Amino acid sequence: METLLGVKIGCLFALLALTMVCGLIPICFKWFQIHAATGRHHRVLSLLGCTSAGVFLGAGFMHMIAEALEGIKSEMQSLMIQNRTENEGNSDDADPAQMEYPYGELIISLGFFLVFFMESLALQCCPGATGRSAVQEEQWHGVHAFGLHSHGHVPSPSLGPLRALVLLLSLSFHSVFEGLAVGLQPTVAATLQLCLAVLAHKGLVVFGVGLRLIQIGTRPRWAVFSILALALMSPVGLALGLAVARGDPDGGQGLAQAVLEGVAAGTFLYVTFLEILPRELAAPEAPLAKWGCFIAGFTFMAFIAMWA
């Protein structure tokens, strides 16, 4: 038991250190600031941004949404069977219509529409804050300088900070649950396997978050604070997992966790498709190279999903 506890404490510090290092790299080095880059440097940063977008897409579909759907389905089935057992004394049967209802998809959609409502409310309260920044105007005019056509509008900078906040919150929820899962593992081998899988994809995801914060013009002080706050989430979850493993978990805890993961997955889905992907696809330069970078990022996350 002491060996298992020591391994989990080591995983706690590994998660904290890796998240901080990977998240602070694009913030601390000016080379990653795309608004100051030109020529080949700008092209490399653009492709790096596409790779991080592929990582976000893979993290959303292969990790957050998949885990949320599995957890919600399992918890809802257990809850329905338990209620039916208490009401009718039948432990085997449950209403097929209720069992097959897509509760997971509904909860994820609620998370999606929650962020949609927040943005609509922000725009309703501040209707004049929809102008583009100087950097975005420069990029937009550069796209049309030779008569090229873009398939979408550059996202409004008024929404960039809000969507960055939503991205951080959804990843924070997910990081807590990842740490919780590591803390609940019963053996040293299972703990190490899951921790390595989390480390492998978390490093790239947090690097992408740091890169995204710099590209939307977040002040370095706030960007560093955001990464530090995000870095603490997995260790907090792991500590909670250790506490739960030593006590008696509450019966409704699993359902609450699954619902929160579903809402976080929905918010992450919204930010990925309405903020990250449109921003990377706004300029039509090197479309095949961008496609390859998207696929590379997504493939890596899909590969890691075999163990995570």
N, C-alpha and C positions, 0 to 999 in steps of 0.2 A: 504493500500500500504506500509506503514512504517513497519507493522508487517511482511509482506512478505519479505521486504528487510532485516529486522533483521534476519529472519529465514535463508535466503540465505547466509548472512554473517556468521552466525553460522555454516552452512554447509561448507562454505569455510575453516574455521579454523578446523573443524572436519576432513575434507579430508586431510588437510596439516598435522595435528598431527598424524592421524592414519597411513598415508603413511610413515612418518618418523620413528615412533616407530616400526612398523612391519618390515620395511626394515633394520633398524639398529640392531635389535635383533640378527640375525645370524652373523653380522659383529663384534659386540662388545663382544660377548661371545665366548671364545675359544672352548667351548664344540661342536660347530657346524663345526669346522675345521676337515673335514673327513680324510685328509692326516695324522693327528696326532692321529686318533682313531684306536683302535684295538678290535678284538673280538666282544662282544655284542654291544659295543658302535658304532663300525663301521657298524654293521648290522642295528642298529636303524637309523643311519644317512642315510644309503642307502635306507631304506624304506621311510624315510621322504623325500628324494630326489624324489622317485617314486611318492609319494603323490603330491609333488609340480609339477611334470611333468604332472600328471593327471589334476591338476588345470590349467596349461598352455594349455593343450589340450582342456579342457572345455572352457576356456576363448577365445581360438581361434575360435572354431566351434560355440559355443552357444552365444557368445557376439560379437566379432569383425567381423567375417565373416557374421553372420546373420544380424547384423546392417548395414554392408557395402552393402550387396546385397539388402536389403530393401530400403536403402537410394538411391542407384544408380538407381534402377528400377523406383522408384517414381519420381526422378528428371529427368531422361531421358524421361519418358512418358510425364511429364509436358512440357519439352522443345520441344518435337516433336509435341505435340498438339498445343503449342503456335506458333511454326514456320509454321505449316500447316494452322493455323487460319490467320496468317499474310499474307501468300502467296495466299491462295485460298478462304479465308473467310468462311471456314468450321470448326466449333469448335468441331465437334463430331467425325470425321473420321481421322484415321491415318493409314499409311502403316503397315499392319499386320506383314510383314517380319521385318521391322525396330523395331516395338514394341516388338516383341518376341525375338529379338537377345539378347544373354546372355552378355550384356555389363558389368554387375557386375563381372561375372566370368572372363571376359577378363581383367578387370582392376586388379583384385586380382592376376591373373596369371602374369601380368606385374610386380607387386610388387615382386612376387616370383622370376622371372627371373632377375630382377634388382639386387637382392642380389646375385644370382648365378653368374652374370656377375662381380660384385664387387670382389667376392672371386676368380674367375678365373683370374681376372686381378692382384689381389694381389699375387697369386701363380705364375703367369707368370713373374711378376717383381721380385719376391723373390723366385726362385725355390729351393734354398737350405734351406729354413726355414720351413721344413716339418718334422723335427725330433720330437720325443715324449719327454715329460718331464720326470724327474726321477720318479715322482709320478705315471704317467701313465704307465711307464715301469714296476714299481713295481706291479701295479694292474694287468697289462697284464700278467706278469710272474706268478703272484699268480693264475690267472685263469687257466693256463696251468700246474701248479705245479703237479697236480695229473692226468694229461692227459685229463683234461676237455676241451671241445670245445666251443668257443664263436661264435655266429652267425654274428658278425660284428667286424670291426676294431675300436679301440679306436680313437676317433676324434683327429685330429692333433692339438697340442697346438697353432700352428701358426694361426689357424682359430678360436680358442676359444675367444680371445679378440675381433676379428672382429665381430663374431656372437653375443657376449655380447653387443657390441656397437649397432648392428642392433636391437637386442632385446630391448634395452633401448629406441632407437629412435621410434620403432613401438609402444611401450607401451606409450611413451610420447605423440605421436599423438593421440592415443586412449584416454589417460587421459584428454587431452585438450577437446576432443569432449564430453567426459562424463561430464566434468565440464560445458561445454557449454549447454548441455541438461538440467542440473540442473538449471543453471541460467536463462533458457528460460521458466521454468514452470510458469503457470499463477496463481496457487493457493498455499496456504500453505500446504494443504494435499498432493497435487501432488509433491511438492518440497521435503517434508519429505520422502514420499514413495520412490521416485527415489534415494534420497541421501542415505537412509538406504540400498537399494539394491546395490548401488555402493560401499558403505563402506564394506558390507558383503563380496563381492568378491575381492575388491581391496586389503584388508588386506592380504589375502592369496596369491594373485598374487605378491605383492611387497615383502612379506616374501620369496617367491620362488626366486625372483630376487636377493635378498640379499644372499640367500643360494647359488645360482648359481655363483655369483661373487666370493664368498669365495672358492668354490670348484674348480674353474678354476685358482685359484692362483692370483687373483687381489689384488694389494696392498691395505691395509686397508684405506689409505688416499683417493685413487681413488674410492674405493668402497663407502665410505661415501659421497664423492662428487657426485657420480652417483645417489645415493638414494636421496640426497637433491635436485638435479636437477629434478629427477622424481617426487618428492613430490610437487614441485611447479607447475607442469603441470595442475592438476585438478583445483586448485585455480585460475590459469591464465585463464583457459577455463570458469570457473564460472564467473569471472570478465568480460570476453568478452560477456558472455551471458547476464549479467546485462546491459552492454552497448548497446547491440543489442536490448534487450527488450524495452529500453527507446528511441530507434531511429527507423529509417526506414531501414530494411535490404535490401541489394542490391539483385537484381533478380538472379544474378549468384552465390550468396554466397552458397546456398544450394547444387548446383552441385559441386562446388569446394570442399566443405566439404566432400561430398559423395565420390568423386574421391580420396581425400587424405586418407580417411578411408579405401577405397578399397586397395590402395597401402600398407598402414600400415598392413592391414590384411594379404596380400600376403607375406610381409616380416616376419611377426610373424609366419605364417604357415611354411615358409622355416626353420627358426631357431628351431621351435618346433620339426620338423621331422628329421632334419639333425644334430642337435646339442644336444638337450635335451634328446629325447627318445633314440638315440643310446648310449649316455653316461650312461644312467641308465640301459640299457639292456645289456651292454658289458659283465658283469659278470653273470654267470648262477646260482648263489646261490639263494635259496628261490624263485623260479619263481612264485609259486602260491601266496605267500605273496606279491610279487611285483605287480602281477596282481590285487590283492585286493586293494592295495594302489592306483594304477592307477585309478581303478574304483571308489574308494571313493572320490578322488580329482575331477574326472570328474562329478560324480553324484552331488556333492555339487554345482558345477558351473551350471549344468543343472537345479538344483532346484532353484537357485538364478535367472536364466533366466526367471522364471515365473513372476518376478516383474521388473527386470531391463529393 
